[in-house]
Amino acid sequence: MPSSKPHHILYAEDDPGAAELFRRHLERMGYVVSLAADGEEALEMWQKGEYDVLCVDQQMPRMTGVDVIRTLTSAGEPPPIIMITGAGCEKVAVEALTLGAYDYVVKDVDQGYLELLPAVIETALNKKQLLEEKERAEQALMLARDELEIKVRERTAELASAMERLKTEIGERARAENEARREREFLMTVVESLTHPFYVIDARDYTLKIANSAAGKVDLVKGKTCYEITHRQSAPCSGLEHPCPVDEVRAGRKPVTVEHTHYDNKGEPRAIEIHAYPILNEKGEVTEIIHYSLDITERKRVEGTLRELLETSANIVHNIPSGLLVYQYQAPGELFLVNANRAACRILDISVDAWRGQEFDEMWPEGRRQGLTQGLLKAAETGQTFVIHEAVYKTDEVEKVLSIHSFSLPGQMLGVFFEDVTAASRMKASSSPEGKGASAPREKMLAQLAEANKHIETLERQREWADNELCEAKAAARWLCRRFPSAVMVCDRDGAMLDFNDRTRDLLGLPQAGASQRLNMEEFGPLVESGISRFLKDVLAAGEPREGDFRLKTESRGEVILSFSAQPFSDSDGRSAGLLAVIGSDARKQRPKDDGTAYTILVLSDSEPVSRILRKGLGRFGQTALAASSSDEAIELLSQNTVSVILCDVNLDPKAGWQIANEISTSCESYGIKKPPFILITQSRDEPLSAKKTARYGVDVELRKPVDIPRILDVVRQLLRDRAKQD
């Protein structure tokens, strides 16, 4: 049935009667019908009008129905066309269908085909509708496919970009992890290189998270509390004598330095200086504490001795007959009095307490006019010496002529040394033809000359007294030197040794010094080659204390490492008079006597910290160290390298060291590998291996902890020498 909107049918028929019957019948069925008399008119009407279906008769003048269909088909998508043909023309109908007609109807004599037309027309219209819907669906499908392809391409590009970012992030993370690993390894290397005990302590429970070898056996120390290791007690330190650095850092979140008294293995007290630094999290809370300690026992002894010597020197300076003023220099051009000795107070008639802190010009009003102020300021700024032979010091009570000599002191201090030359200056002025003395009586000149001689005699007595005081100070220093518990030596201003005690002689291999004998260090080749002689001369030249470590080769002890702490001292004129040096020997730094042979040592331990410490220590002494954590790894390294000795730790898990030795012996025999000597390091608390067991399992030497690298190398050399004799 037609829809509510009537469909418009164009019918091309050259028979007017048949065309009229067609029109009437279809209009009764609800269609709108237009008629064309032939094919050309039908094409013209179709192009100008809007029709839903084209019905064409085959037999028409000028253009047949097939020609009309062919024309419309060649112009593009054909409209719904129904071919109406006579009986016996089925071949024409097939051709029409082939060209694009939707259907065909065969005319019959009784006009029955008119009854079929509505159904055929509706079928054609439905087919057209289906084709249009199909076309729209295909277009929508193509559009959706294009959109999907665009989205797929966009998503693919996003995924590719994400993959590139992921690869970049993975690479950056890998680089960051490698950098972090290198930083951790570098940190552990730095920590292990420290010769003093070093810890990282958990601020919450005092447990040790990191400890170096100097702190003790790392596998035994880590995880314990700091007070268990350092004080061997069950509670944290407390009180004024032993304040807990962890508690103080945790409370103040700032670095602290405290001093404790520890006791060594012999029960002797040791002065320990502890430095503690906080490690804060992102909230500013103290999570860990860096803690390292320095044994300052020797330093405090040296400081005490030096303090006594400095006090002795200060007493000498304070009591010398010549005046000494000490000024503090402050830029850009001011000098403030800090101290003065007794002679200065007597000569200038001043009180040091009253004048301390006064500026130079206030104390010396005539100073700028005489160029004295400018000369002393320049000396303070440049460190040069300033000398003026006659400077007038004049106040309401005193008028003196002084000979002044300045010298630099540490901390931007300036020393002003002077002598009273008033009498000599007056005598010089009176003897001058231009002076007033040219017309004075002879008796007055003689009196002045006598007064000058008395003053000279007084100066000579004062100088003699100062020399005696200096001799007594040197004697006291020599007495201290001989009885000092550490190695001590005293040198003069030229660097020659004036005196030293027995411990110094043993350390340096020196002859016994006499009471007045000077020993020139340049005559002792080892002191020159080690740089000790140059170091002491630099201390004398600089005039300030210094410290240094030196390697010294001796005939009796081989190569030793010595620590020097040198303190210079001055004479009464402020000039360098010599130095006092305290010498220490650090056994942990000593290098064993080397026969020049480098060995390849296989370190077998499943503890990475222990293996690293052993390998690093061997490397410092010029040895090649390989690492293995199991017998299989050891066999593989033995098959690839020429190994001198196997060094095995007994803490291997799950098998003890002697079992590992047995496995290596068996494997070497099976694979035809020559088994090197096997050294087993055991705990001091373990039962020693019996001779039967060591021979049975292939253990050549058992070393009991604690051990150090020099001892290990001595055992290695002796073991290899014995093996060479057997071979």
Secondary structure as GFF3:
##gff-version 3
##sequence-region A 1 727
A	DSSP	beta_strand	8	12	.	.	.	ID=ss1
A	DSSP	alpha_helix	16	28	.	.	.	ID=ss2
A	DSSP	beta_strand	32	36	.	.	.	ID=ss3
A	DSSP	alpha_helix	39	48	.	.	.	ID=ss4
A	DSSP	beta_strand	53	57	.	.	.	ID=ss5
A	DSSP	alpha_helix	65	75	.	.	.	ID=ss6
A	DSSP	beta_strand	81	85	.	.	.	ID=ss7
A	DSSP	alpha_helix	90	99	.	.	.	ID=ss8
A	DSSP	beta_strand	103	106	.	.	.	ID=ss9
A	DSSP	alpha_helix	113	193	.	.	.	ID=ss10
A	DSSP	beta_strand	198	202	.	.	.	ID=ss11
A	DSSP	beta_strand	208	211	.	.	.	ID=ss12
A	DSSP	three_ten_helix	213	215	.	.	.	ID=ss13
A	DSSP	alpha_helix	218	221	.	.	.	ID=ss14
A	DSSP	alpha_helix	226	230	.	.	.	ID=ss15
A	DSSP	alpha_helix	245	252	.	.	.	ID=ss16
A	DSSP	beta_strand	256	263	.	.	.	ID=ss17
A	DSSP	beta_strand	269	280	.	.	.	ID=ss18
A	DSSP	beta_strand	286	295	.	.	.	ID=ss19
A	DSSP	alpha_helix	297	319	.	.	.	ID=ss20
A	DSSP	beta_strand	323	330	.	.	.	ID=ss21
A	DSSP	beta_strand	334	340	.	.	.	ID=ss22
A	DSSP	alpha_helix	342	348	.	.	.	ID=ss23
A	DSSP	alpha_helix	352	355	.	.	.	ID=ss24
A	DSSP	alpha_helix	360	363	.	.	.	ID=ss25
A	DSSP	alpha_helix	372	382	.	.	.	ID=ss26
A	DSSP	beta_strand	387	394	.	.	.	ID=ss27
A	DSSP	beta_strand	399	409	.	.	.	ID=ss28
A	DSSP	beta_strand	413	420	.	.	.	ID=ss29
A	DSSP	alpha_helix	422	431	.	.	.	ID=ss30
A	DSSP	three_ten_helix	436	439	.	.	.	ID=ss31
A	DSSP	alpha_helix	442	483	.	.	.	ID=ss32
A	DSSP	beta_strand	487	492	.	.	.	ID=ss33
A	DSSP	beta_strand	497	500	.	.	.	ID=ss34
A	DSSP	alpha_helix	502	508	.	.	.	ID=ss35
A	DSSP	three_ten_helix	521	523	.	.	.	ID=ss36
A	DSSP	alpha_helix	525	529	.	.	.	ID=ss37
A	DSSP	alpha_helix	532	542	.	.	.	ID=ss38
A	DSSP	beta_strand	546	554	.	.	.	ID=ss39
A	DSSP	beta_strand	558	570	.	.	.	ID=ss40
A	DSSP	beta_strand	576	585	.	.	.	ID=ss41
A	DSSP	three_ten_helix	587	589	.	.	.	ID=ss42
A	DSSP	beta_strand	600	604	.	.	.	ID=ss43
A	DSSP	alpha_helix	608	620	.	.	.	ID=ss44
A	DSSP	beta_strand	624	628	.	.	.	ID=ss45
A	DSSP	alpha_helix	631	640	.	.	.	ID=ss46
A	DSSP	beta_strand	645	649	.	.	.	ID=ss47
A	DSSP	alpha_helix	657	671	.	.	.	ID=ss48
A	DSSP	beta_strand	678	682	.	.	.	ID=ss49
A	DSSP	alpha_helix	691	697	.	.	.	ID=ss50
A	DSSP	beta_strand	701	704	.	.	.	ID=ss51
A	DSSP	alpha_helix	709	726	.	.	.	ID=ss52
###
